[in-house]
Amino acid sequence: MNGPHDLGGQMGFGPVAPEKDEPYFHAEWEKRALGVTLTAGAMGAWNIDESRHMRESLHPADYYASSYYEIWIKALERLLERHRFVTARDLAEGAAIDPAAEPKRVLKAENVPTVLAKGGPCDRPVEGAPQFAPGQRVRTKNFHPTGHTRLPRYARGKEGVIEAVREGFVFPDSNAHGRGENPQRVYTVVFTAGELWGEGADSTLEVSIDAWESYLEPA
């Protein structure tokens, strides 16, 4: 979707200013926000793509006024309500009032190190030969879905060159909406700044993205 998260190429948001020696967390509550989000995800009711899409679906005014972990918590509240672990009354009161759904599993404290070490691999086997090869010119499709996609808006309908052929990975556009993993091969595609940004772009700049196979067509 063309949500508030998709800022590539847009103006008016100020420069990107990385913080020197930036800490992992700027406040103690951010640690808890991360922990609660990961623990809730471990219940097995939703996947990472649905979680990402929920963050993208926040109202732009709310999204832009929120810090990184505030966005996480606001999206988590919506996920918990959607999957009936909490209700609007629960959230308003700050306590469990209404009956709740039972989670598929509960992450215990003693199991956290093992679960985090395992991670959540999203690589999957795919059948058939790659449709594209390194060095081949391709064009990204120009589409504007209402649902989740990992093809950034600034790179749609643009010509680039395949730099590398990757393995198969879960297709986020379907996985975010309960339509299955449907793994596809992924390609690293390189674009010139002029192709992406047009006249006045830095001629020395190139941008590479990882694109699922269905995002691409021969140029």
Secondary structure, 3 states (H helix, E strand, C coil): CCCCCCCCCCCCCCCCCCCCCCCCCCCHHHHHHHHHHHHHHCCCCCCHHHHHHHHHCCCHHHHHCCCHHHHHHHHHHHHHHHCCCCCHHHHHHCCCCCCCCCCCCCCCHHHHHHHHHHCCCCECCCCCCCCCCCCCEEEECCCCCCCCCCCCHHHCCCEEEEEEEEEEECCHHHHCCCCCCCCEEEEEEEEEHHHHHCCCCCCCCEEEEEEEHHHEEEC
